[in-house]
Amino acid sequence: MAFPARIDVHQHIVPPVWARTLAAQGLDSGGWAIPDWSPRSAIAMMDQQEIATGVLSVTSPGVHLGDDAQARALARAANECGAEAVKDHPDRFGHFAGIPLPDVDAAMTEAVHALDTLHADGVVLMSNAHGRYLGDPDFEPLWAELDRRAANVFVHPAQPPMTLLPGTPAPLADYVFDTTRSALNLVLNGVMSRYTNVRVILSHGGGFLPYAAYRFSGLTSTVVDPDRKAEDVLRDLKRFHFDTALSASPSALPALLAFAEPGHVLYGSDWPFAPQEAGTYYNHFLETYPDFTPGQAEAINRKNAEVLFPRLAR
């Protein structure tokens, strides 16, 4: 690579306490097995994939597994694990703190602790919290707190509140659907227009949001809410940032780059839930994409992330 190594905003941590808790409850990530993880294996992968820094986050089902008290303890333990990884390797890791929604009071408490005490680089929210989407009016106090802090918010998909397709784990199909559903919910409920200090990163190229954005804006303004202008819906949809995890492909990149605002596309790997072979597969498409404008590849790989995470800037 002829430019500075990548900043990977979509890389996962598997805290031992989180993995044990999921196993004890018979849970996984939407039908996807929980892989092994260690700082050593993460750094080895990053060295091979030309990634300078991985911003770590807990993936679906997140830290709230059904019990509020358990969720508060699990979030704190998982976030301390992430903070320890950053402390030991500050140039190689960043950290999005897990937040125990739908318990709003606990979510606010953990967000403040993670950002102020653990110095997390942002927070990660699942696209839905036990079927409640991120534009839910009850979640307003959390968005207000995150907005006051101009926080980075990474939205990772969760299994939507419906039965899995037979033989089809949620990460294969349902995750891209749920990311799109959550993003549209944030826009239609006004979160993205009210809280403009928050930088919201959508996983996996935003699901199919870039492809369907003008469907959402046109039908909202003509059918769903005629008092709302299509250009206002588009403005709010364009406030999102997007990562390239599993989405840097010849069919997805044109739509993503045509829709996203300049500076709003960031590199992502989804390791270790997506194995290194998958990373190599999508990196090839990213590295050979023929239609980048001058400097665009360098921005996606690193420079756009440096704006959101100034401590990682060289």
C-alpha positions as CSV (number, residue, x, y, z in Angstrom):
1,M,0.0,0.0,0.0
2,A,1.5,3.3,-1.1
3,F,-0.3,5.4,1.6
4,P,-0.5,5.2,5.4
5,A,-2.0,2.0,6.8
6,R,-5.7,1.6,7.3
7,I,-7.8,2.6,10.3
8,D,-10.4,-0.1,10.7
9,V,-13.5,1.3,12.3
10,H,-15.4,-2.1,12.2
11,Q,-13.3,-4.6,14.1
12,H,-14.6,-6.7,17.0
13,I,-13.5,-7.6,20.4
14,V,-14.6,-10.8,22.2
15,P,-14.3,-10.1,25.9
16,P,-14.0,-13.4,27.7
17,V,-16.7,-12.5,30.2
18,W,-19.0,-11.6,27.3
19,A,-18.3,-14.9,25.4
20,R,-18.8,-16.9,28.6
21,T,-22.1,-15.2,29.3
22,L,-23.4,-15.8,25.8
23,A,-22.4,-19.5,26.0
24,A,-24.1,-19.9,29.4
25,Q,-27.4,-18.6,27.9
26,G,-27.1,-20.6,24.7
27,L,-26.7,-17.4,22.6
28,D,-24.6,-16.5,19.5
29,S,-24.5,-13.7,17.0
30,G,-27.7,-14.3,15.0
31,G,-26.8,-17.9,14.2
32,W,-23.1,-17.0,13.8
33,A,-20.6,-18.7,16.0
34,I,-18.5,-16.6,18.5
35,P,-14.9,-16.8,17.4
36,D,-11.7,-16.7,19.5
37,W,-10.0,-13.4,19.9
38,S,-6.9,-12.0,21.5
39,P,-4.9,-8.8,21.1
40,R,-2.1,-10.9,19.7
41,S,-4.2,-12.5,17.0
42,A,-5.8,-9.1,16.1
43,I,-2.5,-7.5,15.7
44,A,-1.2,-10.4,13.6
45,M,-4.3,-10.0,11.3
46,M,-3.8,-6.2,11.1
47,D,-0.2,-6.5,10.1
48,Q,-1.1,-8.9,7.3
49,Q,-4.0,-6.7,6.1
50,E,-2.1,-3.4,6.3
51,I,-4.3,-2.1,9.2
52,A,-2.6,0.3,11.5
53,T,-5.4,0.6,14.1
54,G,-8.6,-1.3,14.8
55,V,-11.5,0.4,16.6
56,L,-12.9,-2.5,18.7
57,S,-16.6,-3.1,19.5
58,V,-18.8,-5.8,20.8
59,T,-21.0,-7.2,18.2
60,S,-24.6,-8.5,18.2
61,P,-26.4,-9.3,20.5
62,G,-24.6,-6.6,22.4
63,V,-24.4,-6.3,26.2
64,H,-28.1,-6.4,27.1
65,L,-29.2,-10.0,26.9
66,G,-32.5,-9.6,28.6
67,D,-31.8,-8.7,32.3
68,D,-31.1,-5.1,33.3
69,A,-28.8,-5.8,36.2
70,Q,-26.8,-8.4,34.2
71,A,-26.5,-5.9,31.3
72,R,-25.1,-3.2,33.5
73,A,-22.4,-5.5,34.9
74,L,-21.6,-7.0,31.5
75,A,-21.3,-3.7,29.8
76,R,-18.9,-2.4,32.4
77,A,-16.8,-5.6,32.3
78,A,-16.7,-5.7,28.5
79,N,-15.8,-2.0,28.2
80,E,-13.0,-2.3,30.7
81,C,-11.7,-5.1,28.6
82,G,-11.7,-2.8,25.5
83,A,-10.1,0.0,27.5
84,E,-7.3,-2.4,28.6
85,A,-6.6,-3.4,25.1
86,V,-6.2,0.3,24.1
87,K,-4.1,1.0,27.2
88,D,-1.7,-1.8,26.3
89,H,-1.6,-1.0,22.6
90,P,-2.7,2.7,22.1
91,D,-1.5,2.9,18.5
92,R,-3.1,-0.4,17.4
93,F,-6.5,-0.2,19.0
94,G,-9.4,2.1,19.6
95,H,-12.6,1.3,21.4
96,F,-16.4,1.8,21.0
97,A,-18.1,1.2,24.4
98,G,-21.0,-1.2,24.6
99,I,-24.2,0.5,25.8
100,P,-27.0,-1.5,27.6
101,L,-30.1,-0.3,25.8
102,P,-33.1,-0.5,26.2
103,D,-32.3,0.4,29.8
104,V,-32.0,4.1,29.1
105,D,-30.7,5.1,32.6
106,A,-28.0,2.4,32.5
107,A,-27.1,3.3,28.9
108,M,-26.5,7.0,29.9
109,T,-24.5,6.0,32.9
110,E,-22.3,3.7,31.0
111,A,-21.9,6.1,28.1
112,V,-20.7,8.8,30.5
113,H,-18.4,6.5,32.3
114,A,-16.9,5.0,29.1
115,L,-16.3,8.4,27.5
116,D,-15.1,10.3,30.5
117,T,-13.3,7.6,32.6
118,L,-12.3,4.9,30.1
119,H,-11.7,7.4,27.3
120,A,-13.5,5.4,24.8
121,D,-13.4,6.6,21.2
122,G,-17.2,6.4,21.0
123,V,-20.1,4.0,21.7
124,V,-21.6,1.1,19.8
125,L,-25.4,0.7,19.6
126,M,-27.1,-2.3,18.2
127,S,-29.5,-1.5,15.4
128,N,-32.4,-2.6,17.6
129,A,-32.6,-3.2,21.3
130,H,-34.9,-6.2,21.8
131,G,-37.1,-5.0,19.0
132,R,-37.0,-1.3,19.8
133,Y,-35.3,0.8,17.2
134,L,-32.8,3.7,17.8
135,G,-35.3,6.4,17.0
136,D,-37.6,5.3,19.8
137,P,-38.7,8.4,21.7
138,D,-37.7,6.8,25.0
139,F,-34.1,6.8,23.9
140,E,-34.1,10.6,23.4
141,P,-32.1,11.3,26.7
142,L,-29.3,9.1,25.5
143,W,-29.1,10.9,22.1
144,A,-29.1,14.3,23.9
145,E,-26.2,13.2,26.1
146,L,-24.2,11.8,23.2
147,D,-24.9,15.0,21.2
148,R,-23.6,17.2,24.1
149,R,-20.4,15.2,23.9
150,A,-20.2,15.2,20.0
151,A,-19.7,11.5,20.3
152,N,-18.9,9.0,17.6
153,V,-21.8,6.4,17.5
154,F,-21.2,3.1,15.7
155,V,-24.4,1.4,14.7
156,H,-24.0,-2.4,14.4
157,P,-26.8,-4.6,13.1
158,A,-28.6,-7.0,15.3
159,Q,-31.0,-9.8,14.5
160,P,-34.3,-8.1,13.7
161,P,-37.4,-9.1,15.7
162,M,-38.4,-11.9,13.3
163,T,-37.6,-15.5,12.7
164,L,-34.4,-16.3,10.8
165,L,-34.7,-17.6,7.3
166,P,-34.1,-21.4,7.4
167,G,-30.4,-22.1,7.0
168,T,-29.6,-18.4,6.7
169,P,-27.8,-16.8,9.7
170,A,-28.7,-13.2,10.4
171,P,-25.3,-11.7,9.4
172,L,-25.8,-13.1,5.8
173,A,-29.0,-11.3,5.0
174,D,-30.9,-9.8,8.0
175,Y,-28.2,-7.6,9.3
176,V,-28.1,-5.4,6.2
177,F,-31.9,-5.1,6.4
178,D,-31.8,-4.1,10.0
179,T,-29.1,-1.5,9.6
180,T,-31.3,0.1,6.9
181,R,-34.4,-0.1,9.0
182,S,-32.7,1.5,12.0
183,A,-31.2,4.3,10.0
184,L,-34.5,5.2,8.4
185,N,-36.1,5.1,11.8
186,L,-33.5,7.6,13.1
187,V,-34.2,10.0,10.2
188,L,-38.0,9.7,10.2
189,N,-38.2,10.2,14.0
190,G,-36.0,13.3,13.7
191,V,-33.0,12.1,15.6
192,M,-30.5,13.0,12.8
193,S,-31.9,16.5,12.4
194,R,-32.1,17.3,16.2
195,Y,-28.7,15.9,17.2
196,T,-26.3,17.2,14.6
197,N,-23.2,17.0,16.8
198,V,-23.3,13.2,16.9
199,R,-21.3,11.4,14.1
200,V,-23.2,8.1,13.3
201,I,-21.4,5.4,11.5
202,L,-23.5,2.7,9.8
203,S,-22.0,-0.8,9.4
204,H,-21.6,-2.6,6.1
205,G,-22.0,0.3,3.7
206,G,-25.3,1.3,5.4
207,G,-27.1,-1.9,4.4
208,F,-29.0,-0.9,1.3
209,L,-29.6,2.7,2.4
210,P,-27.4,4.3,-0.3
211,Y,-29.2,2.2,-3.0
212,A,-32.7,3.0,-1.7
213,A,-32.2,6.6,-0.4
214,Y,-34.2,8.3,-3.1
215,R,-37.0,5.8,-2.6
216,F,-37.1,6.8,1.0
217,S,-37.0,10.5,0.4
218,G,-39.5,10.5,-2.5
219,L,-42.1,8.4,-0.9
220,T,-41.8,10.1,2.5
221,S,-42.4,13.5,0.9
222,T,-45.3,12.4,-1.3
223,V,-47.1,9.6,0.7
224,V,-45.9,9.2,4.3
225,D,-45.4,12.9,5.4
226,P,-46.3,15.4,2.6
227,D,-45.3,18.3,4.8
228,R,-41.7,17.0,4.8
229,K,-39.6,17.9,1.8
230,A,-37.6,15.2,0.0
231,E,-34.4,17.3,0.1
232,D,-34.7,17.5,3.9
233,V,-35.0,13.7,4.2
234,L,-32.0,13.3,1.9
235,R,-30.0,15.8,4.0
236,D,-30.6,13.8,7.1
237,L,-29.8,10.5,5.4
238,K,-26.5,12.0,4.1
239,R,-25.5,12.8,7.7
240,F,-24.5,9.2,8.2
241,H,-21.0,7.9,7.8
242,F,-20.5,4.4,6.4
243,D,-17.9,1.7,6.7
244,T,-16.9,-0.7,3.9
245,A,-17.0,-3.9,5.9
246,L,-18.1,-6.7,3.6
247,S,-19.3,-4.0,1.2
248,A,-16.4,-3.0,-0.9
249,S,-17.6,-4.7,-4.0
250,P,-18.0,-3.8,-7.7
251,S,-21.8,-3.5,-7.2
252,A,-21.9,-1.8,-3.8
253,L,-19.1,0.7,-4.1
254,P,-20.7,2.7,-6.9
255,A,-23.9,3.3,-5.0
256,L,-22.1,4.0,-1.7
257,L,-19.7,6.5,-3.3
258,A,-22.5,8.1,-5.3
259,F,-24.6,8.7,-2.2
260,A,-22.2,9.3,0.7
261,E,-21.0,12.8,1.5
262,P,-17.3,13.4,0.9
263,G,-15.3,12.2,3.9
264,H,-18.1,9.9,5.1
265,V,-16.8,6.5,3.9
266,L,-14.5,4.6,6.3
267,Y,-12.6,1.3,6.0
268,G,-14.0,-1.7,7.9
269,S,-13.0,-5.4,8.1
270,D,-15.6,-7.0,10.5
271,W,-12.8,-9.3,11.8
272,P,-12.9,-11.8,13.5
273,F,-16.6,-12.5,12.8
274,A,-15.7,-12.2,9.2
275,P,-12.5,-14.3,8.8
276,Q,-9.3,-12.9,7.4
277,E,-10.1,-14.6,4.0
278,A,-13.2,-12.5,3.7
279,G,-11.1,-9.4,4.5
280,T,-8.7,-10.3,1.7
281,Y,-11.6,-10.8,-0.7
282,Y,-13.1,-7.4,-0.1
283,N,-9.8,-5.6,0.1
284,H,-9.0,-6.8,-3.4
285,F,-12.1,-5.0,-4.7
286,L,-11.2,-1.9,-2.7
287,E,-7.7,-1.9,-4.0
288,T,-8.6,-2.5,-7.6
289,Y,-11.7,-0.2,-7.8
290,P,-11.2,1.7,-11.1
291,D,-13.3,4.8,-10.4
292,F,-11.9,6.5,-7.3
293,T,-11.2,10.2,-7.7
294,P,-7.7,11.4,-6.7
295,G,-7.1,10.9,-3.0
296,Q,-10.4,9.0,-2.4
297,A,-8.8,5.7,-1.7
298,E,-6.4,7.2,0.8
299,A,-9.3,9.0,2.5
300,I,-11.4,5.8,2.8
301,N,-8.5,3.8,4.2
302,R,-7.3,6.3,6.7
303,K,-7.8,10.1,6.4
304,N,-11.6,10.2,6.9
305,A,-11.2,8.2,10.1
306,E,-8.5,10.6,11.3
307,V,-11.1,13.3,11.3
308,L,-13.4,11.4,13.6
309,F,-10.6,10.0,15.8
310,P,-8.0,12.8,16.0
311,R,-5.9,10.9,18.5
312,L,-5.1,8.3,15.7
313,A,-3.9,11.0,13.3
314,R,-0.3,10.8,12.3
